[in-house]
């Protein structure tokens, strides 16, 4: 399927080349972020629960 020149100009190669390193960096860090997230979420929810309990008891 041929891409029309208009579309090609709109989403030019420069935009792709500018975004490529960003996508690469995000793609490289994503697995790490996904691994970190559950632990961080559990820690923050535990902390939240503790602060709620503390405020209820006081």
Secondary structure, 3 states (H helix, E strand, C coil): CCCCHHHHHHCCHHHHHHHHHHHHHHHHHHHHHHHHHHHHHHHHHHHHHHHHHHHHHC
